[in-house]
Amino acid sequence: MNTAIYIARRYLFSRKKMHAINIISGISMLGVFIGSAALIVILSVFNGFEKVILSLYSNFTPEMLIAPRQGKTFDPNTPYFNALRRDPKLISFTEILEEKALIRYGTDGEFIGTVRGVSDDFLKDPLLDSTIVKGSFTLKSKGHFYAVIGATVQSKLSVNINDQLSPLQIYTPNRHASSSANQLNEFEVRYIYPSGIFNIQQDFNNLIITHIDFMRDLLNEPKNISAIALNYKKGTDLGLVKDDLTDKLGAAFTIKDRYEQNAELYKTLNYERWFIFVILTFVLIIAIFNIIGSLTMLVIDKQKDIAILTSLGANKRLIQGIFFSEGMMISFIGCIAGMLVGLIFCLLQEQFGFIRFGEEMSAIDAYPVALKVTDFLLVFLTVGGISTIASGVSARLSIKRLGEIKEEL
């Protein structure tokens, strides 16, 4: 064993008597332990939130979205789109027709939101039911159309999905209306009953999802659509798919992948994650730099040992190595123990979900976690980098003290 590491280990784990230095070193180690555990837990929770949010968003943001570059609608009945429907790599080819509308419920409630009509392929997603907090994801049954409304719509209008006497009233501008003294003639109105309530995130919770045939009737739009949503089988190279779509459709259409559809969401998740990481890293820096204080006291306490080692021929490198190794031991023991406890905590939360939200209108009931090897590597390297600086500062103090001892000798 390296002499410096051996002596440093004896200083750290000496059982003969407990000094204030040992207590301070223990406190420093505890600070690193708590900081490392907190970093692992927080990063894993953010990973969990990101995974859950993106999986919920994926129900409403397809892998590829085709929309017209100019205008609001286009005709999907072209040779290329008809061929695209038969692509064996596709899971779903969903036609979308949507419009802003005034939604009324009862006598007083009014809300301006987006009504989105979708074709039958939209229901192929097996995770749709996971977004439902009340009712079911039913758009058409026994010849009748139904609507699934977002939590914001339900909250604003106080919708009771069990009340089959009060339908939603949906008003949109009548595109073919001429000037009339009766303003009601300028609007198309249709009635539809809600079948369920979904809860994802504020951006989507103001949506009303219904069948595309209902929207065609409401908007008097027999063939045109607003967009096409495409989802592909696992293993499909989406980059090549996007390039092919862009090449075939040209400048008349925009093709957006899932990231481009939710660019702000991805940026926000990234910013929040790194912001929290930086805050906890500053806390970790404070904890690790306590090592400088404990090692400085150790240098003062071990003056006799330094003098003896010097008289036996120990050079600056050995003395510096002892205190540098001591600081690194304190840091890495605290770091590894903290990461281990953080791992155990995350595994227990993932398995049992004992920390819960306590909100009825939530798409998830317990704090989600998702472990990543890169997080453990990031925490380890962060602690290692800060510890190297702190231990290096302490080791330099030992060399300074060694010079004073040599002058005394």
MOSUL-V869268 format. One record per residue. PSI is psi in whole degrees, -180 to 180 (* if undefined). Layout:
((PSI) (PSI))
This chain:
((141) (134) (-44) (-43) (-39) (-47) (-40) (-39) (-38) (-38) (-40) (-38) (24) (132) (-2) (-46) (151) (118) (167) (-30) (-42) (-39) (-44) (-41) (-40) (-39) (-41) (-43) (-39) (-39) (-44) (-40) (-50) (-43) (-43) (-44) (-43) (-41) (-45) (-46) (-48) (-45) (-38) (-38) (-42) (-39) (-42) (-45) (-44) (-44) (-45) (-47) (-45) (-33) (-37) (-41) (-32) (-22) (-25) (-6) (104) (172) (-33) (136) (122) (124) (153) (141) (-34) (143) (175) (-22) (166) (165) (117) (-5) (68) (160) (-40) (-48) (-35) (-35) (-36) (-34) (-31) (8) (121) (-17) (-13) (140) (-43) (143) (98) (123) (137) (134) (114) (160) (149) (143) (159) (124) (129) (149) (127) (-143) (-26) (-31) (129) (145) (136) (117) (-173) (128) (122) (119) (133) (151) (176) (-28) (-23) (-33) (2) (-15) (117) (-13) (1) (-40) (-23) (-16) (-11) (129) (-21) (144) (-147) (165) (72) (124) (-25) (131) (129) (41) (3) (144) (146) (164) (142) (123) (151) (160) (-33) (-42) (-45) (-41) (-43) (-36) (-5) (52) (133) (107) (-12) (-8) (103) (15) (-13) (95) (164) (139) (120) (121) (130) (154) (138) (110) (-21) (9) (141) (170) (131) (150) (-28) (108) (-22) (-26) (-16) (-1) (145) (137) (135) (156) (138) (143) (140) (139) (-18) (168) (127) (155) (114) (-70) (160) (-36) (-28) (-18) (-4) (12) (152) (119) (130) (-179) (147) (-30) (-34) (-42) (-35) (-42) (-42) (-43) (-2) (50) (90) (-21) (-33) (156) (167) (-34) (167) (128) (129) (133) (136) (162) (156) (142) (-10) (133) (100) (-26) (-44) (-38) (-46) (-42) (-42) (-43) (-43) (-41) (-42) (-36) (-23) (-157) (-5) (-18) (154) (136) (118) (132) (-179) (-36) (-44) (-30) (-28) (40) (-44) (-38) (-48) (-42) (-44) (-45) (-42) (-46) (-45) (-44) (-49) (-30) (-47) (-40) (-44) (-42) (-48) (-29) (-37) (-39) (-41) (-38) (-44) (-44) (-43) (-36) (-9) (-23) (-34) (-43) (-46) (-39) (-33) (-43) (-36) (-40) (-44) (-42) (-30) (30) (-41) (-42) (-41) (-41) (-43) (-46) (-37) (-42) (-25) (-2) (10) (135) (179) (-39) (-40) (-47) (-44) (-39) (-35) (-51) (-29) (-44) (-37) (-47) (-41) (-37) (-47) (-45) (-49) (-31) (-46) (-40) (-49) (-42) (-41) (-44) (-37) (-45) (-40) (-40) (-47) (-44) (-45) (-40) (-41) (-42) (-39) (-36) (-44) (-20) (48) (-15) (112) (165) (-44) (25) (129) (-36) (44) (140) (-19) (144) (-21) (154) (123) (150) (149) (117) (138) (135) (-36) (-30) (-43) (-41) (-41) (-46) (-44) (-45) (-36) (-49) (-42) (-43) (-47) (-40) (-38) (-42) (-48) (-44) (-35) (-41) (-44) (-40) (-35) (-34) (-36) (-37) (-39) (-41) (-34) (-40) (-39) (-40) (-40) (-36) (-37) (-37) (*))
